[in-house]
Amino acid sequence: MGSGQWMVEKRSGLENDSFLKEHETPSESGCLSIIVLGASGDLAKKKTFPALYHLYRQGFLHPDEVHIFGYARTRISDDELRDRIRGYLGKEAEVVSKFLQLIKYVSGSYDTEDGFQLLDKEISQHEVSKNSAEGSSRRLFYLALPPSVYPTVCRMIRKCCMNKSDHGGWTRIVIEKPFGKDLESAENLSAHIGELFEEAQLFRIDHYLGKELVQNLLVLRFANRFFLPLWNRDNISNVQIVFRENFGTEGRGGYFDEYGIIRDIIQNHLLQILCLVAMEKPVSLKPEYIRDEKVKVLQSVLPIRDEDVVLGQYEGYRDDPTVPDQSNTPTFATVVLRIHNERWEGVPFILKAGKALNSSKAEIRVQFKDVPGDIFKCQKQGRNEFVIRLQPSEAMYMKLTVKQPGLEMSTVQSELDLSYMQRYQGVPIPEAYERLILDTIRGDQQHFVRRDELKAAWEIFTPLLHRIDNGEIKPKEYQPGSRGPVEADELLAKAGYVQTHGYIWIPPTL
C-alpha cells in the first residue's frame, strides 16, 4: 500500500458508497517531510522513530515521496542519530538500513531563527529533489519536546518553516501531552499556539486514543444491538477505568513530581476513555461530530467532591534524591466522577491509577446491577461485568453466571471471552503512535484532542489539583506491591462496586 492512499476494498450499495466518500482521503501528490523536533530525546528514540519505521515497513511511507528530518540542540551527525535509534527499530537489517537512509539530522536551538532557517533549507532541497509542484508539499512537525518550549518552537516554525503556499499541500503540528498543568496554563498554551496555527493544523496527541481496544469502543457501542438497551443507568451500577503499574518512578521522580498521577494519567488518558464509554451516538463518523459528543460528556461532569477522592503515595517515593522531602504529590489516585445527564444520572465513573502496585494493566470494567428476583441465590458470587482489557493481553470478556457442570444445580461465574492473541493469531496489533501519526498524515483528527475538549477536561480537575498542590488533601502512604491505600477499596464499595470473590480471568494461551 502506498503512502498517501487509503486502500479500501470494493463495496456495493448506497450505504457502503457513503462510507467510502466519508472516509477516503483526497489524493495528495506532493512529497512528505516529517520533522521530529527533539530527535535526540527518549520519546523520539523509543516511540516516534519506531512508529515511523513500522509505517515505512508496512508501505504507508513510500521512499519515493517521504523524507524524515531530526532536529535538536545536540551536535551529532546523520549517522550518529541513525546509530542511536537503530536498536529500537527491528531485526530486519536490510529494511532498517533503507529506512535510516531516509533520515537527515539538523542541529539548532529552539529559540533562534538560524537553526530553523537551516532546517527549512534542508526540507526545501528535499522537495525540489522530488520535483514537487510549488505549494503541494506536505510538512508534518512532531514536537517530541517539553511543553515549556512549545510556544517558542511553534513561533519559529510559523516564521521559518511553513509550506510556502497552499496548492494541495499543508503544514501540521503534532503536540505531545501534557497540555499545561491546570486550566490557566493550558488556556495560555492554547492561546499562544492558536495565534500561530488554525485548529485544523493542530494535532494534540494522546496515545491512549490510538490503542486498538480504545479504537474499538465506538464499534462495540454503536454497531451491536446487544449493548444498546443495556448501556444506561437502568442497567449499569458503576464503571471503572483503571491504570496500574507494578513499578515506581524509576529515575523519573523529579519530572513526575511536577505533575503527579492525576495530571500524568487520569486527567488525559482515563478521561478520554470515559468520554468514549459515556458519549451519545454521533451523527456520523466525521471527526468533528465525534469530538462534539465527547465535549458534551465533559461538560456534564459534576464538580469533584473531596469525599470522592482517595490519594496515595508509595513508601520510598521521597527517597528519590530528585523528589522533595515534603512532597505531597500523589503516585496513586481513585476519583469518582458523576455525569449529570439522562443516560448516566446516579452511575459513578471510577477513575483509578497508580504506580508501584501489585500488577500492571489498563482496563475498563462495566459492572451491571443485580438481577432482580434472584431465584438462584447467586448474587454473593458477583455481578455481571463487561471488561475491556486495554493492555496487556488485549481482550474483551463478559463475566456471567452459569450452571456448574454436574448433577447438582449449582452456579459459578465464567466468561464469554474474545482474547485477541487467540482469536487474531498472526494479526499484528498496531502500536498507538503508528496509528496516530498515520491519522495526522491523512488529516483525520478523530483521535486527537480539540481545544474546547481540553478546556473542559481541565475545568473538571483544576480545582482538585489546586487543593492538592496547596496541601489541603494529603496522600495516604501505601506499600509498594500492594493494591494501594485500603481507603481506595472502601471508596469503591461506597460508590457501589461489588467485588467478585473466587473468580479470576485467566488470559488464554496459544
SULQUI-V970078 format. One record per backbone hydrogen bond with DSSP energy under -1.0 kcal/mol. NH is the residue of the N-H (numbers start at 1). CO is the residue of the C=O. E is the energy in kcal/mol with one decimal. If there is no record, write none. Layout:
nh->NH co->CO e->E
nh->NH co->CO e->E
This chain:
nh->5 co->2 e->-1.3
nh->17 co->13 e->-2.1
nh->18 co->14 e->-2.3
nh->19 co->15 e->-1.7
nh->20 co->16 e->-2.1
nh->21 co->17 e->-2.3
nh->22 co->18 e->-1.9
nh->23 co->19 e->-1.4
nh->24 co->20 e->-2.8
nh->32 co->65 e->-3.6
nh->33 co->138 e->-2.8
nh->34 co->67 e->-2.5
nh->35 co->140 e->-3.4
nh->36 co->69 e->-3.3
nh->37 co->142 e->-2.6
nh->38 co->71 e->-3.1
nh->39 co->71 e->-1.8
nh->41 co->38 e->-1.9
nh->45 co->41 e->-1.9
nh->46 co->42 e->-3.0
nh->47 co->43 e->-2.3
nh->48 co->43 e->-1.7
nh->49 co->44 e->-2.8
nh->51 co->47 e->-2.1
nh->52 co->48 e->-2.2
nh->53 co->49 e->-2.5
nh->54 co->50 e->-2.4
nh->55 co->51 e->-2.0
nh->56 co->52 e->-2.2
nh->57 co->53 e->-3.0
nh->58 co->54 e->-1.7
nh->59 co->56 e->-1.5
nh->60 co->55 e->-2.5
nh->65 co->62 e->-1.9
nh->66 co->62 e->-1.7
nh->67 co->32 e->-2.0
nh->68 co->102 e->-2.5
nh->69 co->34 e->-3.1
nh->70 co->104 e->-2.9
nh->71 co->36 e->-2.5
nh->72 co->106 e->-1.3
nh->76 co->74 e->-1.2
nh->81 co->77 e->-2.0
nh->82 co->78 e->-2.3
nh->83 co->79 e->-2.4
nh->84 co->80 e->-1.7
nh->85 co->81 e->-1.6
nh->86 co->82 e->-1.5
nh->88 co->85 e->-2.0
nh->89 co->86 e->-1.6
nh->93 co->91 e->-1.6
nh->96 co->92 e->-2.9
nh->97 co->93 e->-2.5
nh->98 co->94 e->-1.9
nh->99 co->95 e->-2.4
nh->100 co->96 e->-2.7
nh->101 co->97 e->-1.3
nh->102 co->99 e->-2.0
nh->103 co->100 e->-1.5
nh->104 co->68 e->-2.4
nh->106 co->70 e->-2.9
nh->108 co->72 e->-2.1
nh->117 co->113 e->-2.8
nh->118 co->114 e->-2.0
nh->119 co->115 e->-2.3
nh->120 co->116 e->-2.6
nh->121 co->117 e->-1.9
nh->122 co->118 e->-2.2
nh->123 co->119 e->-2.5
nh->124 co->120 e->-2.7
nh->125 co->121 e->-2.1
nh->126 co->122 e->-1.8
nh->127 co->123 e->-2.3
nh->128 co->124 e->-2.5
nh->129 co->125 e->-2.3
nh->130 co->126 e->-1.3
nh->131 co->128 e->-1.7
nh->132 co->127 e->-2.0
nh->136 co->133 e->-2.4
nh->138 co->31 e->-2.9
nh->139 co->170 e->-2.5
nh->140 co->33 e->-2.9
nh->141 co->172 e->-3.0
nh->142 co->35 e->-3.4
nh->143 co->174 e->-2.8
nh->144 co->37 e->-1.9
nh->144 co->142 e->-1.4
nh->145 co->143 e->-1.5
nh->149 co->146 e->-1.7
nh->150 co->147 e->-1.4
nh->153 co->149 e->-2.7
nh->154 co->150 e->-3.0
nh->155 co->151 e->-2.0
nh->156 co->152 e->-2.1
nh->157 co->153 e->-2.6
nh->158 co->154 e->-2.5
nh->159 co->155 e->-2.0
nh->160 co->156 e->-2.7
nh->161 co->157 e->-2.3
nh->167 co->135 e->-1.9
nh->169 co->135 e->-1.4
nh->170 co->137 e->-1.2
nh->172 co->139 e->-2.6
nh->173 co->201 e->-2.9
nh->174 co->141 e->-3.2
nh->175 co->203 e->-2.3
nh->180 co->178 e->-1.3
nh->186 co->182 e->-2.5
nh->187 co->183 e->-2.4
nh->188 co->184 e->-2.3
nh->189 co->185 e->-2.3
nh->190 co->186 e->-2.7
nh->191 co->187 e->-2.5
nh->192 co->188 e->-2.5
nh->193 co->189 e->-2.4
nh->194 co->190 e->-2.7
nh->195 co->191 e->-1.3
nh->196 co->193 e->-1.2
nh->197 co->193 e->-2.2
nh->201 co->198 e->-1.7
nh->202 co->199 e->-1.2
nh->203 co->173 e->-2.7
nh->205 co->175 e->-2.6
nh->209 co->206 e->-2.3
nh->210 co->207 e->-1.5
nh->211 co->208 e->-1.2
nh->215 co->211 e->-2.6
nh->217 co->214 e->-1.4
nh->220 co->216 e->-2.7
nh->221 co->217 e->-2.6
nh->222 co->218 e->-2.4
nh->223 co->219 e->-2.0
nh->227 co->224 e->-1.2
nh->228 co->224 e->-1.1
nh->230 co->227 e->-1.0
nh->231 co->227 e->-1.6
nh->232 co->230 e->-2.2
nh->233 co->343 e->-1.9
nh->235 co->232 e->-1.2
nh->236 co->232 e->-2.5
nh->237 co->367 e->-2.3
nh->238 co->367 e->-1.6
nh->239 co->348 e->-2.2
nh->240 co->365 e->-2.8
nh->241 co->350 e->-2.8
nh->242 co->363 e->-2.9
nh->243 co->352 e->-2.5
nh->244 co->361 e->-3.1
nh->245 co->354 e->-1.7
nh->252 co->249 e->-1.5
nh->256 co->252 e->-3.3
nh->257 co->253 e->-2.5
nh->258 co->255 e->-1.2
nh->259 co->256 e->-1.7
nh->260 co->256 e->-2.8
nh->261 co->330 e->-2.2
nh->264 co->260 e->-2.3
nh->265 co->261 e->-2.2
nh->266 co->261 e->-1.5
nh->267 co->262 e->-3.3
nh->270 co->265 e->-1.9
nh->271 co->266 e->-1.5
nh->272 co->268 e->-2.4
nh->273 co->269 e->-1.7
nh->274 co->270 e->-2.3
nh->275 co->271 e->-1.9
nh->276 co->272 e->-1.5
nh->277 co->273 e->-2.2
nh->278 co->274 e->-2.5
nh->279 co->275 e->-2.2
nh->290 co->286 e->-1.8
nh->291 co->287 e->-2.5
nh->292 co->288 e->-2.0
nh->293 co->289 e->-1.6
nh->294 co->290 e->-1.7
nh->295 co->291 e->-2.0
nh->296 co->292 e->-1.8
nh->297 co->293 e->-1.6
nh->298 co->294 e->-2.0
nh->299 co->295 e->-2.4
nh->300 co->297 e->-1.3
nh->301 co->298 e->-1.2
nh->302 co->338 e->-2.8
nh->308 co->305 e->-1.7
nh->309 co->306 e->-1.5
nh->310 co->334 e->-2.2
nh->312 co->332 e->-2.6
nh->313 co->476 e->-2.5
nh->315 co->478 e->-2.7
nh->317 co->314 e->-2.1
nh->319 co->316 e->-1.2
nh->320 co->317 e->-1.2
nh->323 co->320 e->-2.1
nh->327 co->324 e->-1.7
nh->331 co->312 e->-2.3
nh->332 co->312 e->-1.8
nh->333 co->353 e->-2.7
nh->334 co->310 e->-2.4
nh->335 co->351 e->-2.9
nh->336 co->308 e->-2.4
nh->337 co->349 e->-3.2
nh->340 co->300 e->-3.1
nh->341 co->339 e->-1.5
nh->345 co->341 e->-1.5
nh->347 co->344 e->-2.5
nh->349 co->337 e->-3.0
nh->350 co->239 e->-3.6
nh->351 co->335 e->-3.0
nh->352 co->241 e->-2.4
nh->353 co->333 e->-2.4
nh->354 co->243 e->-1.5
nh->355 co->331 e->-1.8
nh->356 co->247 e->-2.0
nh->357 co->245 e->-3.0
nh->358 co->482 e->-1.3
nh->361 co->244 e->-1.5
nh->362 co->391 e->-2.7
nh->363 co->242 e->-1.9
nh->364 co->388 e->-2.3
nh->365 co->240 e->-3.3
nh->366 co->386 e->-2.8
nh->367 co->238 e->-2.5
nh->368 co->384 e->-2.5
nh->369 co->235 e->-2.8
nh->375 co->373 e->-1.4
nh->381 co->378 e->-1.6
nh->382 co->379 e->-1.2
nh->385 co->399 e->-1.3
nh->386 co->366 e->-2.5
nh->387 co->397 e->-3.0
nh->388 co->364 e->-2.7
nh->389 co->395 e->-2.7
nh->390 co->362 e->-2.1
nh->391 co->362 e->-1.6
nh->395 co->389 e->-1.6
nh->396 co->418 e->-2.3
nh->397 co->387 e->-2.4
nh->398 co->416 e->-2.3
nh->399 co->385 e->-3.3
nh->400 co->414 e->-2.0
nh->402 co->412 e->-2.9
nh->404 co->410 e->-3.6
nh->410 co->408 e->-1.4
nh->412 co->402 e->-2.6
nh->414 co->400 e->-2.8
nh->416 co->398 e->-1.8
nh->418 co->396 e->-3.2
nh->420 co->394 e->-2.1
nh->423 co->419 e->-2.9
nh->424 co->420 e->-2.6
nh->427 co->424 e->-2.0
nh->435 co->431 e->-1.5
nh->436 co->432 e->-2.1
nh->437 co->433 e->-2.4
nh->438 co->434 e->-2.2
nh->439 co->435 e->-2.3
nh->440 co->436 e->-1.9
nh->441 co->437 e->-2.2
nh->442 co->438 e->-2.0
nh->444 co->439 e->-2.5
nh->448 co->445 e->-1.8
nh->449 co->204 e->-2.0
nh->454 co->450 e->-2.5
nh->455 co->451 e->-2.3
nh->456 co->452 e->-2.1
nh->457 co->453 e->-2.0
nh->458 co->454 e->-2.1
nh->459 co->455 e->-2.1
nh->460 co->456 e->-1.2
nh->461 co->457 e->-1.4
nh->462 co->458 e->-2.7
nh->465 co->461 e->-2.7
nh->466 co->462 e->-2.5
nh->467 co->463 e->-1.7
nh->468 co->464 e->-2.1
nh->469 co->465 e->-2.9
nh->470 co->466 e->-1.9
nh->471 co->468 e->-1.8
nh->472 co->467 e->-2.5
nh->476 co->311 e->-2.9
nh->478 co->313 e->-1.3
nh->481 co->356 e->-2.0
nh->482 co->479 e->-1.6
nh->488 co->485 e->-1.5
nh->490 co->486 e->-1.6
nh->491 co->487 e->-2.0
nh->492 co->488 e->-2.0
nh->493 co->489 e->-2.2
nh->494 co->490 e->-2.2
nh->495 co->491 e->-2.1
nh->496 co->493 e->-1.0
nh->497 co->492 e->-2.5
